[in-house]
């Protein structure tokens, strides 16, 4: 499953985010959102597998972002043109729907 998650991350377009739940649903089991979070926390390469593009189902950034904390995640999203307000993104505007 780990490799499937990492490959999914590589598909997310610039300027878009996904939720843990949407990754889990896309991989076949919406109940695996926490497992997805654990996999992302152990991501071996943030450049190759852009886990900073993953937020929770409310659009909130991760306080425990593995590569430098929430401020680093915020900066990386903003560099892609994603507006972050109070450590939250507007899912209606920025969520990638891989349907």
C-alpha positions in Angstrom: 0.0 0.0 0.0 2.9 2.3 0.8 4.0 2.4 -2.8 0.5 3.0 -4.1 0.2 6.0 -1.8 3.5 7.5 -2.9 2.6 7.0 -6.6 -0.7 8.7 -6.0 1.1 11.8 -4.5 3.1 12.1 -7.7 -0.2 12.6 -9.7 -1.5 15.6 -7.7 -1.3 18.6 -10.0 0.5 21.8 -9.1 -1.7 24.1 -7.1 -3.9 21.4 -5.8 -4.3 19.4 -2.6 -6.0 16.2 -1.5 -7.2 14.8 1.8 -6.1 11.7 3.6 -9.6 10.4 3.1 -9.6 11.0 -0.6 -6.4 9.1 -1.0 -7.8 6.2 1.0 -11.0 6.2 -1.0 -9.1 6.3 -4.3 -7.0 3.3 -3.1 -10.2 1.4 -2.3 -11.0 1.8 1.4 -12.1 5.1 2.8 -11.5 3.8 6.4 -7.7 3.8 5.9 -7.2 7.6 6.2 -5.2 7.2 9.4 -3.0 4.6 7.8 -2.4 7.0 4.9 -1.3 9.6 7.5 1.2 7.2 9.0 2.6 6.3 5.6 3.0 10.0 4.8 4.7 10.7 8.1 7.4 8.1 7.0 7.8 9.5 3.5 11.4 9.0 2.5 11.6 11.9 0.0 9.3 15.0 0.1 10.5 16.2 -3.3 9.7 13.0 -5.1 6.5 12.3 -3.1 4.9 15.7 -2.3 3.1 14.9 0.9 2.8 18.6 1.7 -0.2 18.6 -0.7 -2.2 16.4 1.8 -4.5 18.1 4.3 -7.3 16.8 6.5 -11.0 16.7 5.6 -11.4 20.3 6.8 -8.6 21.6 4.7 -6.3 22.0 7.7 -2.5 21.6 7.5 -0.6 19.0 9.6 0.8 20.3 12.8 3.3 17.4 12.6 4.4 17.8 9.0 7.4 15.5 8.8 9.6 17.9 6.8 9.8 21.0 9.0 6.4 21.4 10.7 3.3 23.3 9.8 5.1 26.5 8.7 7.1 24.6 6.1 4.0 22.9 4.8 2.3 26.3 4.6 5.2 27.8 2.7 5.4 24.9 0.2 1.7 25.3 -0.6 1.9 29.0 -1.0 4.8 28.6 -3.4 2.4 26.6 -5.6 -0.1 29.4 -5.5 -2.4 27.9 -2.9 -3.8 30.4 -0.5 -3.5 29.4 3.2 -5.5 31.2 5.8 -5.1 30.3 9.5 -3.3 27.1 8.4 -6.2 26.0 6.3 -6.9 25.8 2.6 -10.2 26.2 0.8 -11.0 22.7 -0.4 -13.7 23.9 -2.8 -11.1 25.9 -4.6 -8.0 23.8 -4.3 -9.0 20.1 -3.8 -8.0 17.8 -6.7 -10.8 15.4 -7.5 -9.2 12.4 -9.1 -12.4 10.9 -10.5 
